[in-house]
């Protein structure tokens, strides 16, 4: 059953966008495309170049690195977000376990939002710094 939440409500819960206000989130949502992916669809393939990220609105997907399951992504999760920053190789493969409604956010469209509203870029940098600090603490103590 599809969720009654709006894409804006999901974006607000994504750590990368959590410090953005409703106006900024609206611009990001407007720059996104909502699509439905069927169960079994590979959303992301490890090792390939990426230019978009996905926010899962409904459904579940398995995240695998080097063929080993490392996580399950559910509604509210964002996958592929590193590709919003660079066009480096994907670090994992993500396959839909169920039909998934997703928001697809392309790098060039997000960069256009940042060009229009530079404060969004500042907020994204702060969110990334927080994530790096959290990973650093988890790894090094």
C-alpha positions as CSV (number, residue, x, y, z in Angstrom):
1,X,0.0,0.0,0.0
2,X,1.4,3.4,-0.9
3,X,2.2,5.8,1.9
4,X,0.2,8.9,2.5
5,X,3.3,11.0,3.2
6,X,4.4,13.6,0.6
7,X,7.8,13.5,-1.0
8,X,8.6,16.6,1.0
9,X,8.0,14.7,4.3
10,X,10.4,12.0,3.2
11,X,13.1,14.5,2.1
12,X,12.9,16.2,5.5
13,X,13.8,12.9,7.1
14,X,16.8,12.2,4.9
15,X,19.9,13.1,6.9
16,X,21.5,14.9,3.9
17,X,18.5,17.3,3.7
18,X,17.4,17.4,7.3
19,X,18.6,20.9,8.0
20,X,16.8,22.3,4.9
21,X,13.7,24.4,5.5
22,X,10.3,23.6,3.7
23,X,11.1,26.1,0.9
24,X,14.4,24.5,0.2
25,X,12.9,21.0,0.4
26,X,10.2,22.1,-2.1
27,X,12.9,23.1,-4.6
28,X,14.6,19.8,-4.2
29,X,11.4,17.9,-4.5
30,X,10.5,19.9,-7.7
31,X,13.9,19.0,-9.1
32,X,13.2,15.3,-8.4
33,X,11.3,12.8,-10.5
34,X,8.9,10.3,-8.9
35,X,9.1,6.8,-10.5
36,X,8.0,3.3,-9.6
37,X,10.5,0.5,-9.9
38,X,9.3,-3.2,-10.1
39,X,10.6,-5.8,-7.6
40,X,13.8,-7.2,-8.9
41,X,14.9,-4.0,-10.6
42,X,18.6,-3.0,-10.0
43,X,18.5,0.6,-8.9
44,X,22.3,0.9,-8.5
45,X,25.2,-1.3,-9.7
46,X,28.4,-1.4,-7.7
47,X,31.4,-0.1,-9.7
48,X,29.4,1.9,-12.3
49,X,29.5,5.6,-12.5
50,X,26.5,7.4,-11.0
51,X,24.8,10.7,-11.5
52,X,21.7,10.3,-9.4
53,X,20.4,9.3,-5.9
54,X,17.2,7.7,-4.9
55,X,14.9,8.4,-1.9
56,X,12.7,5.4,-1.3
57,X,9.1,6.5,-0.7
58,X,7.6,3.0,-0.4
59,X,9.0,-0.5,-0.6
60,X,12.2,-2.2,0.4
61,X,15.6,-2.7,-1.3
62,X,18.7,-4.8,-0.5
63,X,22.1,-3.1,-0.4
64,X,25.0,-5.4,-1.3
65,X,28.7,-4.7,-1.4
66,X,30.9,-7.2,-3.1
67,X,27.9,-9.5,-3.3
68,X,27.3,-9.5,0.5
69,X,24.2,-8.0,2.0
70,X,25.1,-5.0,4.1
71,X,21.7,-3.3,4.6
72,X,18.0,-3.1,3.8
73,X,16.8,0.3,2.6
74,X,13.2,1.1,3.4
75,X,10.9,4.0,3.0
76,X,12.7,7.2,4.0
77,X,16.1,5.9,3.1
78,X,18.3,7.6,0.5
79,X,20.7,5.5,-1.6
80,X,23.3,6.6,-4.1
81,X,23.8,10.0,-2.4
82,X,27.6,10.1,-3.0
83,X,26.8,10.5,-6.7
84,X,25.2,13.9,-5.9
85,X,28.7,15.0,-5.0
86,X,30.9,13.3,-7.5
87,X,30.5,10.9,-10.4
88,X,32.7,8.3,-8.8
89,X,32.0,4.6,-8.9
90,X,29.0,3.3,-7.0
91,X,30.1,1.7,-3.7
92,X,27.2,-0.9,-3.6
93,X,24.5,-2.6,-5.6
94,X,20.9,-1.8,-4.6
95,X,18.1,-4.1,-5.8
96,X,14.4,-3.6,-5.2
97,X,13.0,-6.5,-3.0
98,X,9.4,-5.2,-3.6
99,X,7.9,-2.6,-6.0
100,X,9.5,0.7,-4.9
101,X,8.2,4.2,-5.4
102,X,11.3,6.4,-5.4
103,X,12.3,10.0,-5.9
104,X,15.1,10.2,-8.4
105,X,17.4,13.2,-7.9
106,X,20.0,13.9,-10.6
107,X,23.2,15.6,-9.8
108,X,22.8,18.3,-12.4
109,X,19.4,19.2,-11.1
110,X,20.5,19.4,-7.5
111,X,23.5,21.6,-8.5
112,X,21.0,23.9,-10.3
113,X,19.0,24.1,-7.0
114,X,22.3,25.0,-5.1
115,X,23.1,27.6,-7.8
116,X,19.7,29.1,-7.2
117,X,19.7,28.9,-3.4
118,X,23.3,28.7,-2.2
119,X,22.2,28.2,1.4
120,X,21.1,24.7,0.3
121,X,24.7,23.9,-0.5
122,X,25.9,25.2,2.9
123,X,23.3,23.0,4.6
124,X,24.4,19.9,2.6
125,X,28.0,20.5,3.4
126,X,27.2,20.7,7.1
127,X,25.1,17.5,6.9
128,X,28.0,15.7,5.1
129,X,30.5,16.9,7.8
130,X,28.2,15.5,10.5
131,X,28.1,12.1,8.7
132,X,31.8,12.0,8.3
133,X,32.3,12.8,12.0
134,X,29.8,10.0,12.9
135,X,31.7,7.5,10.7
136,X,35.0,8.6,12.1
137,X,33.7,8.1,15.7
138,X,32.3,4.7,14.7
139,X,35.6,3.6,13.2
140,X,38.1,5.1,15.5
141,X,36.2,5.7,18.7
